[in-house]
């Protein structure tokens, strides 16, 4: 599932191509990605000029000059692909769910193979209310190790599961939670409230390190994710533990292990991330 680095990479790719464009009309191919009817969505978006493209957590946020935003959650396989001219044949997205046609030509396609993603048009006030229910941005200037430690101290959840809760911290998913825990030397099963201050400092540092590195690499492509230019992300070869069960740890050569927490796989090195004593 695309996480913060993938959403941020897509945002950076969309800004030069769609900011300033006016939505002439929309074509909803699969209405199940919407939270309202085709006609209601199309009426809200029609005629809106795109004033900005941003990100909140894992969401791509397209701001319109009509006091509205188009909020896109990429789900598991969602892509946002801009084209100067409508693509045809082999160049056309194979699973389009929504097309945004622009005045003067050009199109933005939300393509989603499995259609777990969502596309919504909200007022600015509605989006602000939604945003306030999310946790802080881990790369935000004001987000400190102390903030992380205090928030961890209020939960008994395993720290890996805690990191995946978008109400705790926004944008972190399973790939980067596992990677950050490895770099910090913290076992994924450690209760959040058992994380000491120095461990929280290490986790804060490693989380920001891995997210920034993944953004620079254009995100992680394991299967479906593509940038706004249609390219694969280049971070996958740099993963330390995620998806590497039974392979040797890059630090100590012990086999990487896989466990299941809250129905999601977690990956760790038993030597570099010793399990805490009960």
Secondary structure, 3 states (H helix, E strand, C coil): CCCHHHHHHHHHHHHHHHCCCEEEEEEECCHHHECCCHHHHHHHHCCCEEEEEEEECCEEEEEECCCEEEEEECCCCEEEEEECCCCCHHHCCCCEEEEEEECCCCEEEEEECCCCCEEEEEEHHHHHHHHHCCCEECCCCCCCHHHHHHHHCCCCCEHHHHHHCCCCEECCCHHHHHHHHHHHCCCCCCEHHHCCHHHHHHHHHHHHHHHHHHHHCCCECCCCCCCCCCCCCECHHHCCCCCCCCCECCCCCCEEEEEEECCEEEEEECCCCCCCCC
